[in-house]
């Protein structure tokens, strides 16, 4: 498991998400938006930003070479 620090646009706190190396960006987006849903409207569309780049939703944690406790940001996609 890879613990990641997640920050959701519009939320006031950071979140800790446990991810597997084979977990996709799409799955991480779902976890983060669900975890923040008490404070932020979870409906997308969302972009996941990792290492200062928007990640492809089919990419995995392993593909992105994310290490333990790296920061990922969930940002609203344009037009929302």
C-alpha positions in Angstrom: 0.0 0.0 0.0 1.1 3.6 -0.8 -0.3 6.3 1.5 -0.9 9.5 -0.4 -1.8 13.0 0.8 -4.8 14.1 -1.1 -6.2 17.7 -1.3 -9.6 18.3 -2.9 -10.3 21.7 -4.4 -12.8 23.5 -2.2 -12.1 21.3 0.9 -10.6 22.7 4.0 -8.6 19.6 5.1 -6.1 17.2 3.6 -6.9 13.5 3.3 -4.9 10.4 3.6 -5.7 7.8 0.9 -4.3 4.3 0.9 -3.5 3.3 -2.7 -2.1 0.2 -4.3 0.4 0.3 -7.1 -2.2 -1.1 -9.5 -4.9 1.4 -8.5 -5.9 3.8 -11.3 -6.2 7.5 -11.2 -10.0 7.0 -11.8 -10.1 4.9 -8.5 -8.1 7.5 -6.6 -10.4 10.3 -7.8 -13.4 8.2 -6.6 -11.9 7.7 -3.1 -10.9 11.3 -2.7 -14.2 12.8 -3.9 -16.1 10.3 -1.7 -14.0 11.1 1.4 -14.5 14.9 0.9 -18.2 14.6 0.0 -19.4 15.9 3.4 -17.7 19.2 2.6 -17.4 19.3 -1.2 -19.9 18.4 -4.0 -18.4 15.0 -5.2 -19.8 15.3 -8.7 -17.1 15.7 -11.3 -15.6 16.0 -13.7 -12.3 16.0 -11.8 -8.6 16.0 -12.7 -5.9 14.4 -10.5 -2.7 16.4 -10.4 0.4 14.5 -9.4 3.9 15.7 -9.6 2.6 19.0 -11.2 1.0 17.2 -14.1 -2.6 16.3 -14.8 -2.7 12.5 -14.7 -4.5 10.3 -17.3 -7.4 8.6 -15.6 -6.2 5.1 -16.8 -2.7 5.6 -15.4 -1.8 3.6 -12.2 0.0 4.7 -9.1 2.9 2.6 -10.3 2.8 4.3 -13.7 3.0 7.7 -12.0 5.8 6.5 -9.8 4.1 7.9 -6.7 5.9 7.3 -3.5 4.6 7.1 0.1 3.2 10.4 1.4 3.4 12.2 -2.0 0.8 14.9 -2.5 -1.9 14.6 -5.1 -4.5 17.3 -5.8 -8.1 16.8 -7.0 -9.1 19.8 -9.1 -12.3 20.5 -10.9 -12.1 20.1 -14.7 -12.6 23.2 -16.8 -16.2 24.2 -17.5 -17.6 23.3 -14.0 
